[in-house]
Amino acid sequence: MACLDTNFIIDFIKGKIDIEEVNQLGEFISISSPSIVEIIRGLHLKKTLQHIKQNEEEKIENTLNSLNILQLNKESAKIAGRLQAELINKGEDIGIIDILIAAITLRNNETLITRNKKHFEKIPNLKIQTY
């Protein structure tokens, strides 16, 4: 079971990843709800709006509709709180969105597919696969 990080979806939308690479991940592919926040936020930033291709918004919607969405629930929120406190105490905070993504991935016992290994390798017990 794979949970796609935000950067995987963005790379897929931009054509940097083809559908065969996605198919190799298996049938059960997820994305966390905080990743959707990042994707939609990025889509609507002023600096991004002028570079959006005509079909990208539709491709994002179709992609999101094809994925299982992992939600932030009470248990994953508690995991996120502990993780962020631990990282802040060590002086290694990685930002709340990545903390939420990691917590949701951990709670659902998934492997996070990301190219942002630097941030996520700070999370104990998080299974990571880079691409």
Rosetta constraint file for C-alpha pairs under 8 A:
AtomPair CA 1 CA 25 HARMONIC 7.84 0.50
AtomPair CA 1 CA 26 HARMONIC 7.36 0.50
AtomPair CA 1 CA 28 HARMONIC 5.58 0.50
AtomPair CA 1 CA 29 HARMONIC 6.24 0.50
AtomPair CA 1 CA 30 HARMONIC 7.75 0.50
AtomPair CA 1 CA 109 HARMONIC 8.00 0.50
AtomPair CA 1 CA 110 HARMONIC 5.35 0.50
AtomPair CA 1 CA 111 HARMONIC 6.40 0.50
AtomPair CA 2 CA 25 HARMONIC 6.74 0.50
AtomPair CA 2 CA 26 HARMONIC 7.93 0.50
AtomPair CA 2 CA 28 HARMONIC 6.82 0.50
AtomPair CA 2 CA 29 HARMONIC 5.13 0.50
AtomPair CA 2 CA 30 HARMONIC 6.08 0.50
AtomPair CA 2 CA 110 HARMONIC 5.45 0.50
AtomPair CA 2 CA 111 HARMONIC 4.91 0.50
AtomPair CA 2 CA 112 HARMONIC 6.03 0.50
AtomPair CA 2 CA 113 HARMONIC 6.58 0.50
AtomPair CA 3 CA 29 HARMONIC 6.00 0.50
AtomPair CA 3 CA 30 HARMONIC 4.53 0.50
AtomPair CA 3 CA 31 HARMONIC 5.09 0.50
AtomPair CA 3 CA 32 HARMONIC 7.05 0.50
AtomPair CA 3 CA 105 HARMONIC 6.58 0.50
AtomPair CA 3 CA 110 HARMONIC 5.99 0.50
AtomPair CA 3 CA 111 HARMONIC 5.87 0.50
AtomPair CA 3 CA 112 HARMONIC 4.86 0.50
AtomPair CA 3 CA 113 HARMONIC 6.04 0.50
AtomPair CA 4 CA 8 HARMONIC 6.08 0.50
AtomPair CA 4 CA 9 HARMONIC 7.03 0.50
AtomPair CA 4 CA 29 HARMONIC 7.26 0.50
AtomPair CA 4 CA 30 HARMONIC 6.10 0.50
AtomPair CA 4 CA 31 HARMONIC 5.10 0.50
AtomPair CA 4 CA 32 HARMONIC 7.64 0.50
AtomPair CA 4 CA 112 HARMONIC 5.88 0.50
AtomPair CA 4 CA 113 HARMONIC 4.90 0.50
AtomPair CA 4 CA 114 HARMONIC 6.71 0.50
AtomPair CA 5 CA 9 HARMONIC 6.97 0.50
AtomPair CA 5 CA 31 HARMONIC 6.77 0.50
AtomPair CA 5 CA 32 HARMONIC 7.75 0.50
AtomPair CA 5 CA 35 HARMONIC 6.56 0.50
AtomPair CA 5 CA 101 HARMONIC 7.59 0.50
AtomPair CA 5 CA 112 HARMONIC 6.44 0.50
AtomPair CA 5 CA 113 HARMONIC 5.75 0.50
AtomPair CA 5 CA 114 HARMONIC 5.22 0.50
AtomPair CA 6 CA 10 HARMONIC 6.36 0.50
AtomPair CA 6 CA 31 HARMONIC 7.98 0.50
AtomPair CA 6 CA 35 HARMONIC 5.02 0.50
AtomPair CA 6 CA 36 HARMONIC 7.45 0.50
AtomPair CA 6 CA 38 HARMONIC 6.87 0.50
AtomPair CA 6 CA 39 HARMONIC 6.62 0.50
AtomPair CA 6 CA 114 HARMONIC 7.76 0.50
AtomPair CA 7 CA 11 HARMONIC 6.01 0.50
AtomPair CA 7 CA 114 HARMONIC 6.60 0.50
AtomPair CA 7 CA 115 HARMONIC 6.97 0.50
AtomPair CA 7 CA 116 HARMONIC 7.85 0.50
AtomPair CA 8 CA 12 HARMONIC 6.12 0.50
AtomPair CA 8 CA 17 HARMONIC 7.93 0.50
AtomPair CA 8 CA 113 HARMONIC 7.17 0.50
AtomPair CA 8 CA 114 HARMONIC 6.18 0.50
AtomPair CA 8 CA 115 HARMONIC 7.43 0.50
AtomPair CA 9 CA 13 HARMONIC 6.15 0.50
AtomPair CA 10 CA 14 HARMONIC 6.18 0.50
AtomPair CA 10 CA 39 HARMONIC 7.37 0.50
AtomPair CA 11 CA 15 HARMONIC 6.23 0.50
AtomPair CA 11 CA 16 HARMONIC 5.00 0.50
AtomPair CA 11 CA 17 HARMONIC 5.91 0.50
AtomPair CA 12 CA 16 HARMONIC 5.64 0.50
AtomPair CA 12 CA 17 HARMONIC 4.65 0.50
AtomPair CA 12 CA 18 HARMONIC 6.54 0.50
AtomPair CA 12 CA 19 HARMONIC 7.98 0.50
AtomPair CA 13 CA 17 HARMONIC 7.98 0.50
AtomPair CA 13 CA 56 HARMONIC 6.61 0.50
AtomPair CA 13 CA 59 HARMONIC 6.61 0.50
AtomPair CA 13 CA 60 HARMONIC 6.65 0.50
AtomPair CA 14 CA 56 HARMONIC 7.89 0.50
AtomPair CA 17 CA 21 HARMONIC 6.54 0.50
AtomPair CA 17 CA 22 HARMONIC 7.71 0.50
AtomPair CA 18 CA 22 HARMONIC 6.88 0.50
AtomPair CA 19 CA 23 HARMONIC 6.13 0.50
AtomPair CA 20 CA 24 HARMONIC 6.28 0.50
AtomPair CA 21 CA 25 HARMONIC 7.08 0.50
AtomPair CA 22 CA 26 HARMONIC 7.74 0.50
AtomPair CA 23 CA 27 HARMONIC 7.31 0.50
AtomPair CA 25 CA 29 HARMONIC 7.18 0.50
AtomPair CA 28 CA 68 HARMONIC 7.54 0.50
AtomPair CA 29 CA 67 HARMONIC 5.98 0.50
AtomPair CA 29 CA 68 HARMONIC 6.29 0.50
AtomPair CA 30 CA 67 HARMONIC 5.29 0.50
AtomPair CA 30 CA 68 HARMONIC 4.47 0.50
AtomPair CA 30 CA 69 HARMONIC 5.66 0.50
AtomPair CA 30 CA 70 HARMONIC 6.57 0.50
AtomPair CA 31 CA 35 HARMONIC 6.70 0.50
AtomPair CA 31 CA 36 HARMONIC 7.72 0.50
AtomPair CA 31 CA 67 HARMONIC 6.58 0.50
AtomPair CA 31 CA 68 HARMONIC 6.37 0.50
AtomPair CA 31 CA 69 HARMONIC 5.24 0.50
AtomPair CA 31 CA 70 HARMONIC 6.01 0.50
AtomPair CA 32 CA 36 HARMONIC 6.95 0.50
AtomPair CA 32 CA 69 HARMONIC 5.65 0.50
AtomPair CA 32 CA 70 HARMONIC 4.58 0.50
AtomPair CA 32 CA 71 HARMONIC 6.11 0.50
AtomPair CA 32 CA 72 HARMONIC 7.78 0.50
AtomPair CA 32 CA 101 HARMONIC 5.99 0.50
AtomPair CA 32 CA 104 HARMONIC 6.69 0.50
AtomPair CA 32 CA 105 HARMONIC 7.46 0.50
AtomPair CA 33 CA 37 HARMONIC 6.69 0.50
AtomPair CA 33 CA 69 HARMONIC 6.25 0.50
AtomPair CA 33 CA 70 HARMONIC 5.99 0.50
AtomPair CA 33 CA 71 HARMONIC 5.36 0.50
AtomPair CA 33 CA 72 HARMONIC 6.84 0.50
AtomPair CA 33 CA 101 HARMONIC 7.87 0.50
AtomPair CA 34 CA 38 HARMONIC 6.46 0.50
AtomPair CA 34 CA 72 HARMONIC 7.99 0.50
AtomPair CA 34 CA 97 HARMONIC 6.02 0.50
AtomPair CA 34 CA 100 HARMONIC 6.61 0.50
AtomPair CA 34 CA 101 HARMONIC 6.17 0.50
AtomPair CA 35 CA 39 HARMONIC 6.18 0.50
AtomPair CA 35 CA 97 HARMONIC 7.57 0.50
AtomPair CA 35 CA 101 HARMONIC 6.93 0.50
AtomPair CA 36 CA 40 HARMONIC 6.09 0.50
AtomPair CA 37 CA 41 HARMONIC 5.89 0.50
AtomPair CA 38 CA 42 HARMONIC 6.01 0.50
AtomPair CA 38 CA 97 HARMONIC 7.89 0.50
AtomPair CA 39 CA 43 HARMONIC 6.19 0.50
AtomPair CA 40 CA 44 HARMONIC 6.40 0.50
AtomPair CA 41 CA 45 HARMONIC 6.30 0.50
AtomPair CA 42 CA 48 HARMONIC 6.72 0.50
AtomPair CA 43 CA 48 HARMONIC 6.20 0.50
AtomPair CA 43 CA 49 HARMONIC 6.60 0.50
AtomPair CA 43 CA 52 HARMONIC 7.46 0.50
AtomPair CA 43 CA 57 HARMONIC 7.73 0.50
AtomPair CA 44 CA 48 HARMONIC 6.64 0.50
AtomPair CA 44 CA 49 HARMONIC 6.01 0.50
AtomPair CA 45 CA 49 HARMONIC 6.16 0.50
AtomPair CA 46 CA 50 HARMONIC 7.33 0.50
AtomPair CA 47 CA 51 HARMONIC 7.75 0.50
AtomPair CA 48 CA 52 HARMONIC 6.40 0.50
AtomPair CA 52 CA 56 HARMONIC 6.52 0.50
AtomPair CA 52 CA 57 HARMONIC 7.93 0.50
AtomPair CA 53 CA 57 HARMONIC 7.98 0.50
AtomPair CA 55 CA 59 HARMONIC 6.09 0.50
AtomPair CA 56 CA 60 HARMONIC 6.05 0.50
AtomPair CA 57 CA 61 HARMONIC 6.32 0.50
AtomPair CA 58 CA 62 HARMONIC 6.16 0.50
AtomPair CA 59 CA 63 HARMONIC 5.99 0.50
AtomPair CA 60 CA 64 HARMONIC 6.09 0.50
AtomPair CA 61 CA 65 HARMONIC 6.11 0.50
AtomPair CA 62 CA 66 HARMONIC 6.38 0.50
AtomPair CA 63 CA 67 HARMONIC 6.73 0.50
AtomPair CA 70 CA 104 HARMONIC 6.87 0.50
AtomPair CA 70 CA 108 HARMONIC 7.89 0.50
AtomPair CA 71 CA 104 HARMONIC 7.14 0.50
AtomPair CA 72 CA 76 HARMONIC 5.86 0.50
AtomPair CA 72 CA 77 HARMONIC 6.29 0.50
AtomPair CA 72 CA 100 HARMONIC 7.53 0.50
AtomPair CA 72 CA 104 HARMONIC 6.27 0.50
AtomPair CA 73 CA 77 HARMONIC 5.97 0.50
AtomPair CA 74 CA 78 HARMONIC 6.23 0.50
AtomPair CA 75 CA 79 HARMONIC 6.33 0.50
AtomPair CA 75 CA 107 HARMONIC 7.18 0.50
AtomPair CA 76 CA 80 HARMONIC 6.08 0.50
AtomPair CA 76 CA 100 HARMONIC 7.61 0.50
AtomPair CA 76 CA 103 HARMONIC 5.31 0.50
AtomPair CA 76 CA 104 HARMONIC 5.22 0.50
AtomPair CA 76 CA 106 HARMONIC 7.87 0.50
AtomPair CA 76 CA 107 HARMONIC 5.67 0.50
AtomPair CA 77 CA 81 HARMONIC 6.22 0.50
AtomPair CA 77 CA 100 HARMONIC 7.31 0.50
AtomPair CA 77 CA 103 HARMONIC 7.18 0.50
AtomPair CA 77 CA 104 HARMONIC 7.93 0.50
AtomPair CA 78 CA 82 HARMONIC 6.37 0.50
AtomPair CA 79 CA 83 HARMONIC 6.08 0.50
AtomPair CA 79 CA 103 HARMONIC 5.56 0.50
AtomPair CA 79 CA 107 HARMONIC 7.75 0.50
AtomPair CA 80 CA 84 HARMONIC 6.00 0.50
AtomPair CA 80 CA 99 HARMONIC 5.79 0.50
AtomPair CA 80 CA 100 HARMONIC 5.62 0.50
AtomPair CA 80 CA 102 HARMONIC 7.64 0.50
AtomPair CA 80 CA 103 HARMONIC 5.08 0.50
AtomPair CA 81 CA 85 HARMONIC 6.19 0.50
AtomPair CA 82 CA 86 HARMONIC 6.16 0.50
AtomPair CA 83 CA 87 HARMONIC 6.20 0.50
AtomPair CA 83 CA 99 HARMONIC 6.98 0.50
AtomPair CA 83 CA 103 HARMONIC 7.71 0.50
AtomPair CA 83 CA 123 HARMONIC 7.32 0.50
AtomPair CA 84 CA 88 HARMONIC 6.01 0.50
AtomPair CA 84 CA 93 HARMONIC 6.55 0.50
AtomPair CA 84 CA 96 HARMONIC 7.48 0.50
AtomPair CA 84 CA 99 HARMONIC 6.48 0.50
AtomPair CA 85 CA 89 HARMONIC 6.01 0.50
AtomPair CA 86 CA 90 HARMONIC 6.39 0.50
AtomPair CA 87 CA 91 HARMONIC 6.09 0.50
AtomPair CA 87 CA 92 HARMONIC 4.89 0.50
AtomPair CA 87 CA 93 HARMONIC 4.94 0.50
AtomPair CA 87 CA 94 HARMONIC 7.70 0.50
AtomPair CA 87 CA 122 HARMONIC 7.91 0.50
AtomPair CA 88 CA 92 HARMONIC 5.68 0.50
AtomPair CA 88 CA 93 HARMONIC 4.98 0.50
AtomPair CA 92 CA 122 HARMONIC 7.87 0.50
AtomPair CA 94 CA 98 HARMONIC 6.51 0.50
AtomPair CA 94 CA 99 HARMONIC 6.90 0.50
AtomPair CA 94 CA 119 HARMONIC 6.02 0.50
AtomPair CA 95 CA 99 HARMONIC 6.29 0.50
AtomPair CA 96 CA 100 HARMONIC 6.07 0.50
AtomPair CA 97 CA 101 HARMONIC 6.20 0.50
AtomPair CA 98 CA 102 HARMONIC 6.08 0.50
AtomPair CA 98 CA 119 HARMONIC 7.76 0.50
AtomPair CA 98 CA 120 HARMONIC 7.57 0.50
AtomPair CA 99 CA 103 HARMONIC 6.07 0.50
AtomPair CA 100 CA 104 HARMONIC 6.07 0.50
AtomPair CA 101 CA 105 HARMONIC 6.11 0.50
AtomPair CA 102 CA 106 HARMONIC 6.06 0.50
AtomPair CA 102 CA 112 HARMONIC 7.71 0.50
AtomPair CA 102 CA 120 HARMONIC 7.21 0.50
AtomPair CA 102 CA 123 HARMONIC 7.36 0.50
AtomPair CA 102 CA 126 HARMONIC 7.02 0.50
AtomPair CA 103 CA 107 HARMONIC 6.02 0.50
AtomPair CA 104 CA 108 HARMONIC 6.20 0.50
AtomPair CA 105 CA 109 HARMONIC 6.09 0.50
AtomPair CA 105 CA 110 HARMONIC 5.24 0.50
AtomPair CA 105 CA 111 HARMONIC 6.86 0.50
AtomPair CA 105 CA 112 HARMONIC 6.57 0.50
AtomPair CA 105 CA 126 HARMONIC 7.64 0.50
AtomPair CA 106 CA 110 HARMONIC 6.31 0.50
AtomPair CA 106 CA 125 HARMONIC 7.73 0.50
AtomPair CA 106 CA 126 HARMONIC 6.07 0.50
AtomPair CA 106 CA 127 HARMONIC 7.96 0.50
AtomPair CA 110 CA 127 HARMONIC 7.15 0.50
AtomPair CA 111 CA 126 HARMONIC 7.30 0.50
AtomPair CA 111 CA 127 HARMONIC 4.77 0.50
AtomPair CA 111 CA 128 HARMONIC 5.50 0.50
AtomPair CA 111 CA 129 HARMONIC 6.73 0.50
AtomPair CA 112 CA 126 HARMONIC 7.62 0.50
AtomPair CA 112 CA 127 HARMONIC 6.16 0.50
AtomPair CA 112 CA 128 HARMONIC 4.85 0.50
AtomPair CA 112 CA 129 HARMONIC 6.10 0.50
AtomPair CA 113 CA 128 HARMONIC 6.09 0.50
AtomPair CA 113 CA 129 HARMONIC 4.90 0.50
AtomPair CA 113 CA 130 HARMONIC 5.76 0.50
AtomPair CA 113 CA 131 HARMONIC 7.20 0.50
AtomPair CA 114 CA 128 HARMONIC 7.15 0.50
AtomPair CA 114 CA 129 HARMONIC 6.36 0.50
AtomPair CA 114 CA 130 HARMONIC 5.07 0.50
AtomPair CA 114 CA 131 HARMONIC 6.54 0.50
AtomPair CA 115 CA 130 HARMONIC 5.12 0.50
AtomPair CA 115 CA 131 HARMONIC 5.80 0.50
AtomPair CA 116 CA 120 HARMONIC 6.69 0.50
AtomPair CA 116 CA 130 HARMONIC 7.70 0.50
AtomPair CA 117 CA 121 HARMONIC 5.62 0.50
AtomPair CA 117 CA 128 HARMONIC 7.46 0.50
AtomPair CA 117 CA 130 HARMONIC 6.82 0.50
AtomPair CA 118 CA 122 HARMONIC 7.40 0.50
AtomPair CA 120 CA 126 HARMONIC 7.57 0.50
AtomPair CA 120 CA 128 HARMONIC 7.58 0.50
AtomPair CA 121 CA 126 HARMONIC 7.40 0.50
AtomPair CA 121 CA 128 HARMONIC 7.53 0.50
